[in-house]
Amino acid sequence: MYNIIHGINSPHLYSLMNPKTNKIIPQPVHINCLKPAYIRVPNPCEYFMDRVISKQDTMDTASTSHDNLISEQSSTNNDEVLEVPNLRRSTRQRQKPIRFRDDNFITSGTETSSASDGTLLKVKRFLAKKNHDENIRYLAHLIGEPAQNAIWIEENQLGPKARALLKSRPPPIIP
């Protein structure tokens, strides 16, 4: 059911009328409770919103103008081809993952960097712990990498922050 605005009591209060019964609703309605309506050409009112030009409308006008151009070309038989302006399409900005954006970031590949190199891996969390040849190894999820690319790191390769993280949240032991 819809109502028509009968009168404007104030900038934010409107009195409404039911178009079927022509009865005026006694209580004025606040503007926040109303949905805007688009008035067609015969009865435009100054207090309603203007008609919005959508992408479909521009495409329709572009196609009709293109059809008109084609008909004009066929009637005049000119060798010149008139171009129809293309619509600008937005494109998504693609960003590289963090590890590829920073030139100073060192990817470990198959080998891990050790504390003796001076380059420590930044660990997000530890996923598992296991004993391997009398050494303890940790499955480390690195910052900027997906969890699928977690690598095994020995205990002597951990930096001070990684050791603190290891003490605060120890990983489960696996065989």
N, C-alpha and C positions, 0 to 999 in steps of 0.2 A: 504494500500500500504506500502511496506517496501523497504528499500534500504540496500545495502551492503557497508561496509566501504572499500573504494578503497585505501586510504592512510591516514597516520597520519602526519598532518602538524606540530603539536606541541602537548604537553601533553593534551591540552584542545580543540584543533581544529581538526576536521576530514573532509576529503573530501569523499563524498558519490557517489555511482554509482547505477543507476536503473538497476536491473537484467534483466528486460524484454527487454529494448532497448539498454542496455550496454552503455548508455550515462553517462558521469561523470557530476555531478551537479557542476556548476562553483564556487559557494560560499561555503567556508568551514563552517561546522556547529559546534557550541559549544557542548561540551559533556553533558551539562545540558539539552539540547533539545532532546537528544536521549534516547530511552528506551533500557535497556540491553536485549540481546538475548542469549539464551542458544544454543550452537552449539552442534550438535549431533556428535557421535563418528567418522565418516569418516574424517571430516575436522576440528579438533580442532585448534583454534588460540590462541596465547598467550595473546592477549589483550582483550579477552572476559572473562566474569565471568565463574567460574567453576560451574559445575552442582551441584545443591543443593539436598542433600538426604532428602527426606521428610518422614513423619511418615508412609505414605502409602507404600513407598519403603521398610522400615524396617519391616512393617507388612507382606508384600509379601515375603520377604526373610525369615522371621521367619516361615511363614506358609509352604514355600517350604522346609525349613530345617526340620520342624516338620513332613512333609509328607515323607521326605527321612528317618528320624529316624524311623517312623512307618514301612516303607517298610523294612528297615534293621532289625528291631526287628522281624518282621514276618518271614523274611528269616532265621535268626539265631536262633529263638525260645529261647531266653534267658529269665530268670526270672527278670532280672534287667530292671528297667524303667528309661529311660533317660529323664531328665527334660529340657524343653525349657525355656530359660530365659524370665521372664515376663517383659513387658515394664513398666517403671515407669510412673505412672499417677500422675499429680499434683492434689492436693486437696485444696479446699478453706479453709482458716483459718476462723473459725467462732468465733465471739467475743460476749460475753454477753452484754446486754444493760448496760448503764452507772450505773444505780441504783444497779445492781447486781455485778459489778466489784469492787466497793468500799465497804469495810467491815464497814466503819464508817457511810455510808449513812443510814438514818433512813427513812423507808417507812411508810407512814402515815396509810394506811389501811382504817378503818372506822373512826378513831379518828384523830384529827389534833393536832400537837404539838403546845404548846402555848409559849408565851414569858417568862412565869414563869419557864418553864422547862429549859430554856437556849438554847433550840434547836429550831431554826427558819427554816421554809420551804423556799426554794429558789424558788421564783416565776419568771416565764419567762414572763407572761403577764396575764392580767385580762380579762376574756371573758364576764362577766356579773355582774350586781349589783342588789340586791333586798332587800327590807325591810322585816324582819322576826321577829315577836314578839318585835317590837320597837328596834331591832338591825339591823345594816346594814351588810349584808353578801355578799361576793364576790366569784365568780366562778374563781378559780385560776388555770392556766395551769403551772404546776411545771416543773422545769428544769430536763431533763432526763426522763420525762414521756411523753407518747403520749397525744394529746389533748383530746382524749376520756376518759382519766382517770383524768380529771380535778375535783377538789374537792371544796366544799363550805367552806370558811374560814370567821370567824367573824373579825370585824375591830380591836378588841383588840389583835388578834393573829398575826398581821402583824408586821414585823420588820421595821427598819428605811429605808432600801433600797426598800422594797416593798411599803412603804408609799410614798416614792419619786416617784416610778414608777406609783403609783396610781394617784398622782397629775399631773404628766407629760402626762399620757395617761389614762384619766378616761374611764371606760367601759360603755356600754349602760345599761340603767335601764330596767329591765323586771318586770312584775307584779308577 
